[in-house]
Amino acid sequence: MERTYISKIKMEENKETLLKGWAEAIRDLGNLIFVVLRDCSGEVQLVAKKDSKCFDEVKNLRREDVIEIKGIPIKNEKAPNGIEVRIVELKVLNKAEPLPIEFSGKISTDLSKRLDYRFLDLRNKRNKKIFELKSKIIYFVRSFFNDREFIEVHTPKIVAQGAEGGSELFPILYYNKESYLTQSPQFYKQMMQAAGFEKVFEIGPTYRAEKSHTLRHLSEFWGIDSEFSFIESYEDVMRLLEDLICSILDNIKKNCSEIINYFGIEFPEYKKPFPRITLNDAFKLIDRDGTDLSTEEEKLVGERIKKKFKSDFIFITKYPFEVRPFYTMKNDKNKNLTDSFDLLFKGMEIVTGGQREHRLNILKEQANEKNISLESIKFYLDAFKYGMPPHGGFGFGIERFVMQLLNIKNIREAVLFPRDVERLIP
Ligand code: AMO
């Protein structure tokens, strides 16, 4: 007999069906035992009556035992989903020990403990839904780029040099050489412009040795990176990103309403073009001054913009060169500023991008300004010698997007097995 997934149980069959899964809850009423069976597709109520052959076996079940049953689906208005399966045969495939954490959500468990037993924590419906959504988002991102004939690339994660400034690198021993875990595919996605691919994207892991403990920083996160050639200005990059985000959100609205309803969130307000303000104007908006926005300032700007433009997204442009990496294109009119941007979503930076400096002599000067040794990035600089088109792109943090979309407080909840300053296992 072929296994039936719970969500596919058909009532009209009224014949034996083979189900497999976990015994999520057991309610023993003496003459009658109810079991909630869960598989990856849903839950169903099972029932065994005293006169049934397997009654004693059902009585011995413990929470989360892995079982398979043969049973007959019957209509029962009182059962969740209106279906109940009368157990005919039970086979215990594996027993479960008493659970170290309560994952049902009935009692709240502290996040750190939940993460210690993440495999159990993810049996919780809500927690699993975060990853169902993340998986859909990645699918939507791939379709978006495919439709526009971008090539998906996979660049090295073990690298000789960081791209975003040296302090946040994880050193690793590569045979007898010091190397690092990649901090961003930046150099490589740019080198793909020299390779003539013109339009690339990558979905991959990124490593940052973030020393601070915050609700929005991970040591390992996943980025959606894109880079493309022959742009006129960084406005082209913002337009592509805007299209990407709107396409993701349109698709979520259309195809994932069940998940959105489950979280009971208000769907973000978004409309093209997203508002754009310079960093300078962003500071004016909140009556402050500075060269980069703090977490709290980003939040404040997000709130003000939402009120003013009814948008949950805002581009902040023209960051000073002093807070941007050396490869960033300086603004033609004001060399202290750059043709770069951050995208805030509900008051949190989720994307950074901009135009890159493609002229080798200027790029070298900018590296010098940031005290980066030209020798250490020779492999990258070489790519600018033999025909490098003007180009730009962005890096988009997936976990930050998911967390903001679902109003999740701690970014760790948007990763299966988060890595942070303290956490290396599980
Ligand atoms: P940046 O360093 O701003 O830019 O990173 C891009 C995006 O990645 C996410 N992000 C993080 N998410 C979780 N934990 C972290 N520690 C973390 N650090 C960054 C954010 C951020 O906006 N090379 C450039 C991108 C580019 O210009 O193409 C870069 O890496 O969502």
Residues whose N, C-alpha, C, O or C-beta is under 5 A from the ligand:
A	BS01	AMO	Q183 S184 Q186 R208 E210 R216 H217 L218 F221 E349 I350 V351 T352 G353 G354 G393 F394 G395 F396 G397 R400
